[in-house]
Amino acid sequence: MIAPSEIAIRLAAAALLGAVVGLERERLEWAAGLRTHMLVCVGSALVMLVSMYGFAEVQNDAHISFDPSRVAAQVISGIGFLGAGTILFLRQEVIRGLTTAASLWTIAAVGLAVGGGMYVAAIATTLAALVILALVKPLEQRFFKRGGSRQITVLIDEGAPLLAQVEAVIGRTGANIVQLRLVRGGGHDALHFAFERHVPKATLLQVMAELRAIEGVQEIRV
């Protein structure tokens, strides 16, 4: 039977490793942050401890046959419901939260490793996860510019009913609008348009040229 002090050490180590990854998610203000990752990691470690040592009293009974690893295995499949809760479908082809769901799944595996006493594997995985979450993202954004948007702000005369005209101009060019905001005040109204990133630059220049010709348009900002 494992010593109580070793149980406490493993649970504490799981909480610490979960906090390391959770802090990175908390920094970005995701729903699954510090506490969620700590709880998942500690819970997974406890499940592994129960799986390994919780049935010690009956494990050697000649009339009982079971596989204690099956208890721990349920963590990997069971974490799915929690990960699904972090995924947001904002609109078609735009999904947020997949990385956080993956970090929860990974931290659950870290908890299982700590519970099983595999400290080196758990620490190495935590460090790898931290590098992937914090350091790889800037590289991904630089070299793989998926998603995102091109934005144009059109300043028009305050109260001028020009929204329909502006949208008609954009519609003729075929540029797809992913977001539209209208901000009033300051002596003018501001129309903020966000287009899909793959919209050609030439199309945006055409949009701007046609918008300038509309009476009541004060300024166009990119």
C-alpha positions as CSV (number, residue, x, y, z in Angstrom):
1,M,0.0,0.0,0.0
2,I,1.3,3.5,-0.8
3,A,2.3,5.7,2.0
4,P,-0.1,8.6,2.9
5,S,2.8,11.1,2.5
6,E,3.4,9.9,-1.1
7,I,-0.4,10.3,-1.9
8,A,-0.2,13.9,-0.6
9,I,3.0,14.6,-2.7
10,R,1.4,13.2,-5.9
11,L,-1.8,15.2,-5.4
12,A,0.1,18.4,-4.7
13,A,2.4,17.8,-7.7
14,A,-0.7,17.3,-9.9
15,A,-2.2,20.6,-8.6
16,L,1.1,22.4,-9.3
17,L,1.4,21.1,-12.9
18,G,-2.2,21.8,-13.5
19,A,-1.7,25.4,-12.3
20,V,1.2,25.9,-14.7
21,V,-0.9,25.2,-17.8
22,G,-4.0,26.8,-16.2
23,L,-2.2,30.1,-15.7
24,E,-1.4,30.3,-19.4
25,R,-5.1,29.8,-20.2
26,E,-6.1,32.2,-17.4
27,R,-3.9,34.9,-18.9
28,L,-6.0,34.8,-22.1
29,E,-9.2,34.9,-20.0
30,W,-10.6,31.6,-21.3
31,A,-13.5,30.0,-19.4
32,A,-11.3,27.0,-18.5
33,G,-8.5,28.7,-16.6
34,L,-6.4,28.2,-13.5
35,R,-8.9,26.4,-11.2
36,T,-10.4,24.2,-13.9
37,H,-7.0,22.9,-15.0
38,M,-5.9,22.3,-11.4
39,L,-9.1,20.4,-10.6
40,V,-8.8,18.3,-13.7
41,C,-5.2,17.4,-12.9
42,V,-5.8,16.6,-9.2
43,G,-9.0,14.6,-10.0
44,S,-7.1,12.6,-12.6
45,A,-4.3,11.9,-10.2
46,L,-6.8,10.7,-7.6
47,V,-8.5,8.4,-10.0
48,M,-5.1,6.9,-10.9
49,L,-4.3,6.4,-7.3
50,V,-7.7,4.8,-6.7
51,S,-7.2,2.6,-9.7
52,M,-3.8,1.5,-8.6
53,Y,-4.3,1.1,-4.8
54,G,-8.0,1.4,-4.0
55,F,-8.7,-2.3,-4.5
56,A,-5.6,-3.6,-2.7
57,E,-7.7,-5.4,-0.1
58,V,-9.5,-7.6,-2.6
59,Q,-6.9,-7.7,-5.4
60,N,-5.4,-11.0,-4.2
61,D,-8.7,-12.7,-3.6
62,A,-8.8,-15.9,-5.6
63,H,-12.4,-15.4,-6.5
64,I,-12.0,-11.9,-7.8
65,S,-10.5,-11.0,-11.2
66,F,-10.5,-7.4,-12.5
67,D,-8.3,-4.9,-14.4
68,P,-7.7,-1.9,-12.2
69,S,-6.4,0.2,-15.1
70,R,-9.9,0.3,-16.5
71,V,-10.9,2.9,-13.9
72,A,-8.1,5.3,-14.9
73,A,-8.9,4.8,-18.6
74,Q,-12.3,6.3,-18.1
75,V,-10.7,9.7,-17.4
76,I,-9.5,10.0,-21.0
77,S,-13.0,9.4,-22.4
78,G,-14.8,11.2,-19.6
79,I,-12.9,14.4,-20.0
80,G,-14.7,14.9,-23.3
81,F,-17.8,16.4,-21.7
82,L,-15.7,19.1,-20.0
83,G,-13.8,19.9,-23.1
84,A,-16.9,20.2,-25.2
85,G,-18.1,22.9,-22.8
86,T,-15.2,25.1,-23.7
87,I,-15.8,25.0,-27.5
88,L,-17.8,27.8,-28.9
89,F,-19.3,27.8,-32.4
90,L,-19.4,31.5,-33.2
91,R,-20.5,31.1,-36.8
92,Q,-19.9,28.9,-39.8
93,E,-16.2,27.7,-40.0
94,V,-15.4,29.8,-37.0
95,I,-14.8,27.8,-33.8
96,R,-13.1,28.9,-30.6
97,G,-12.0,26.9,-27.6
98,L,-10.5,23.8,-29.4
99,T,-7.0,24.5,-28.0
100,T,-8.4,24.9,-24.4
101,A,-10.3,21.6,-24.8
102,A,-7.1,20.0,-25.9
103,S,-5.2,21.5,-23.0
104,L,-7.8,20.0,-20.6
105,W,-7.4,16.6,-22.2
106,T,-3.6,16.8,-21.9
107,I,-3.7,18.0,-18.3
108,A,-5.9,15.0,-17.5
109,A,-3.3,12.8,-18.9
110,V,-0.7,14.6,-16.8
111,G,-2.7,14.0,-13.7
112,L,-2.9,10.3,-14.5
113,A,0.9,10.2,-15.0
114,V,1.5,12.0,-11.6
115,G,-1.0,9.6,-9.9
116,G,1.0,6.7,-11.3
117,G,4.3,8.2,-10.0
118,M,5.6,9.0,-13.4
119,Y,6.9,12.4,-12.4
120,V,9.4,12.9,-15.3
121,A,6.8,12.1,-17.9
122,A,4.3,14.4,-16.2
123,I,6.7,17.4,-15.9
124,A,8.0,16.9,-19.5
125,T,4.5,16.9,-20.9
126,T,3.5,20.0,-18.9
127,L,6.6,21.9,-20.2
128,A,5.8,20.7,-23.7
129,A,2.2,21.9,-23.3
130,L,3.3,25.2,-22.0
131,V,5.6,25.7,-25.0
132,I,2.9,24.8,-27.4
133,L,0.3,27.1,-25.9
134,A,2.5,30.1,-25.2
135,L,5.4,30.1,-27.7
136,V,4.0,28.3,-30.8
137,K,1.0,30.6,-31.1
138,P,2.9,33.7,-32.3
139,L,4.7,31.6,-34.9
140,E,1.3,30.1,-36.0
141,Q,-0.2,33.6,-36.3
142,R,2.8,34.8,-38.3
143,F,3.1,32.0,-40.8
144,F,-0.4,30.6,-41.0
145,K,-2.8,33.5,-41.0
146,R,-6.0,31.5,-41.0
147,G,-9.1,33.2,-39.7
148,G,-8.7,36.8,-38.7
149,S,-10.2,39.6,-40.8
150,R,-9.5,42.7,-42.9
151,Q,-11.2,45.7,-41.4
152,I,-12.5,49.0,-42.8
153,T,-14.0,51.9,-40.8
154,V,-16.3,54.3,-42.7
155,L,-17.0,57.6,-41.1
156,I,-20.3,59.1,-42.3
157,D,-22.3,62.2,-41.5
158,E,-24.1,61.8,-38.2
159,G,-27.6,60.5,-38.7
160,A,-27.2,60.1,-42.4
161,P,-29.1,57.0,-43.7
162,L,-26.2,55.6,-45.7
163,L,-25.9,52.1,-44.3
164,A,-27.9,50.6,-47.2
165,Q,-25.8,52.4,-49.8
166,V,-22.6,51.3,-48.2
167,E,-23.7,47.6,-48.0
168,A,-24.9,47.8,-51.6
169,V,-21.4,48.9,-52.7
170,I,-19.8,46.1,-50.7
171,G,-22.2,43.6,-52.0
172,R,-21.4,44.4,-55.7
173,T,-17.8,43.7,-55.1
174,G,-18.5,40.2,-53.7
175,A,-16.5,40.8,-50.5
176,N,-18.0,38.8,-47.6
177,I,-18.7,40.7,-44.4
178,V,-18.1,38.7,-41.2
179,Q,-18.9,41.5,-38.8
180,L,-20.6,44.9,-38.9
181,R,-20.7,47.5,-36.1
182,L,-22.4,50.9,-36.0
183,V,-21.0,53.4,-33.5
184,R,-22.8,56.8,-33.1
185,G,-21.4,60.0,-31.6
186,G,-18.5,62.4,-31.9
187,G,-20.0,64.4,-34.8
188,H,-20.2,61.4,-37.1
189,D,-21.3,57.8,-37.3
190,A,-18.7,55.0,-37.6
191,L,-19.4,51.9,-39.6
192,H,-16.9,49.1,-38.8
193,F,-16.7,46.4,-41.4
194,A,-14.7,43.1,-40.9
195,F,-14.1,41.1,-44.0
196,E,-12.8,37.5,-44.4
197,R,-8.9,37.6,-44.6
198,H,-8.8,35.9,-47.9
199,V,-10.6,38.8,-49.6
200,P,-8.1,40.2,-52.2
201,K,-6.5,43.5,-51.5
202,A,-7.6,44.7,-55.0
203,T,-11.3,44.1,-54.0
204,L,-10.8,46.1,-50.8
205,L,-9.3,49.0,-52.8
206,Q,-12.3,48.8,-55.1
207,V,-14.6,49.0,-52.2
208,M,-12.8,52.0,-50.8
209,A,-12.9,53.8,-54.1
210,E,-16.6,53.3,-54.5
211,L,-17.3,54.3,-50.9
212,R,-15.5,57.6,-51.4
213,A,-17.9,58.5,-54.1
214,I,-20.9,58.3,-51.8
215,E,-22.1,61.7,-50.6
216,G,-21.9,61.9,-46.8
217,V,-18.9,59.7,-46.4
218,Q,-16.3,61.7,-44.4
219,E,-13.4,59.3,-44.1
220,I,-12.4,55.7,-44.7
221,R,-9.9,54.0,-42.4
222,V,-8.2,50.6,-43.0
